[in-house]
Amino acid sequence: MVTGNLSSDEINGLLNRGEKEEKKMADTSLSTIENEALTELFSVALGSSSAVLSLLLSDQVTVSSPNLSVKPKTEIMAKTQAPFFVLLGEYTGDVSGIQFVSVNKEQVQALTAMADPESASEDTERQFEILQDIMQQMYASVSQTFSALLESEVSHSLSGMDMVEDREDFPAANFTAEEWFAEAAFQLKAQNGQHAEFYMCIPVRLAKQMAGILTGSGEEEELEETQDMQFDSNNESNSQNKKEQAVTSQNIQPVQFSSFDDSPAANTEPNNLNMLMDIPLQVTVELGRTKRTVKEILGVSQGSIIELDKLAGEPVDILVNDKLIAVGEVVVIDENFGVRVTDILSTEERISKLR
């Protein structure tokens, strides 16, 4: 058996191979922090579109929090039942990249019937129009959220739409060279029971860019890339330059790992929350509810009185994005109704309700 020390070239080869494998993993996965940041971002952004969607669909609508997963290009939209609609979108501005969204055709038919009851079930052109309106309203909110976070203009546009009879018939490779995607699955739910499952796919690279903006990690990644370049340069220099570069690296090291310190982490969350302060939310005051049979509903006419499940003088519910956060009493302000808050959840509980 032959033993001996590894040469410098062999050591560098092993190090470079390890770095390449680590970089490949970074390009094909999301960290826990990145996953949580993106989930929170799209929950707020898509949830804020529920008010406009409710008007469009003539019913109370909510958008669920997305579930994120990372998939290769060949497996995106695999859970969407064919035939389905696919929409190609694009982000431009400080964040840029492509986006695919898919939704089952039968569910789009149900949404179209809500928005336009007179439309025929096989009127594909009308379904395209309604779906386009829904997507534009949703992602106008997403763009507004990013614009608030970046303090600059970020826009989303639809590049094209199509109906796919079989998932294998959609050649994603024709539209992008990206190989790995973050897929967000979320539901649009109407109060009448209708719902649609959307699958949104963006490149992992774009997902990391978005998460980096929200977590403030963009500068740290830039610093790490600079240090990697310095390390590569050292491998080609003489031993004296290596020693000098090692000193420089030691000086930089505390800055690189400062994000793991308790005190900066404590300051990051309020700053990120402040960035979301301008996002509009739907506030509803609920006087009460009741259930009636179809016969009773058909018997309602002008002047009929419908008795609710709350007693006179009982506090009314105050909901934000359909989540109960407070109760209060009805008041009159000049000629408008208002509500005086009598009991409300704590700030932490209100934030958790908005997730």
Buried (B, 14 or more C-beta within 10 A) or exposed (E): EEEEEEEEEEEBEEEEEEEEEEEEEEBBBBEEEBBBBBBBBBBBBBBBBBBBBBEBBEBBBBBBBBEBBBBEBEBBBEBBEBBBBBBBBBBEBBBEBBBBBBBBBEBBBBBBBBBBEEBEEEBBEBBBBBBBBBBBBBBBBBBBBBBBBBEEEBBBEBEEBEBBEEBEEBEBEEBBEBBBBBBBBBBBBBEEEBBBBBBBBBBBBBBBBBBBBBBBBBEBEEEEEEBEEEBEEBEEEEEEEEEEBEEEBEEBEEEBEEBEEEEEEEEBEEEBEEBBEEBEEBEBBBEEEEEEEEEEEEEEEEEEEEEEEBEEEEBBBBBBBBBEBBBBEEEEEEEEEEBEEEEEBEEEEBEEBBE
